[in-house]
Amino acid sequence: MLDLVTAADLFWRSGTRQYRAHWGAEMRWLNDLRLICYAGEPMYGAPYEMVVTNEPADQVVATLRQLPERCWLLVFTQDISLSRTAYAGFGLIEDEEIERVMWRRLDQLPPESAIPVYQVATPGELDLLCATRGIHMFDWSDLATGDVILCYARVDDQPAAWGAALFLEPQVAYIAWMFTRPEYRQRGLAGAILTRLLHLSAGRGALESLLVASPMGVRVYEQLGYNWLCDLWVLGEPE
């Protein structure tokens, strides 16, 4: 089973793979803490994200204060109450939406849905999905090398939902970029896409899967066998 530190590391490494094409992201270390830096349009209005696990809060904030611009802290924690206590008094803004890091093994997979799901196989298909979402999240080279599998579902012959599996470790499928257009939600599209990604990932040799779930997506992932690993708590510097 994946642990908290490994999950945070995979999230950190996925940041450049997912966001490089659109935001020009890169990874850096600062005082032994993991940074994702955005060279172009800042992510959510801040050019840095710092990924932390069980590092002392005072050390994390001291490092944050060395940065020349605003930063988000992404705290991977298995005890949100303890984390809140540790960061109290530093004047940081808390995001009310706490995401859930979830994990499952890739044995005994659920049966695939009857909903047709298509794997992106050409640069044109990738461009269409990126244009539909308004974010150029991957380069074609990511898919051509097999490091990323990207799947989507159609409604009325238009992309309606999509998701990706990233292989940052040979035996772990990191699920990312899951999105369903609002007008097509509640139709089972996300579940169909994720199930297809799990089968493709297992066929590629992955033994485990990891993802970060928004509160809206937790139920879908639980129904597909994912379990809570830790919480992802976001703190930000005031403007």
Beta strands, then each sheet from edge to edge (+ up, - down):
strand 1: 25-30
strand 2: 33-38
strand 3: 48-52
strand 4: 71-77
strand 5: 93-94
strand 6: 99-105
strand 7: 118-119
strand 8: 148-155
strand 9: 158-169
strand 10: 172-180
strand 11: 208-213
strand 12: 227-236
sheet 1: 1+ 2- 3+ 4+ 12- 5+
sheet 2: 1+ 2- 3+ 4+ 12- 6+ 11- 10- 9+ 8- 7+
end
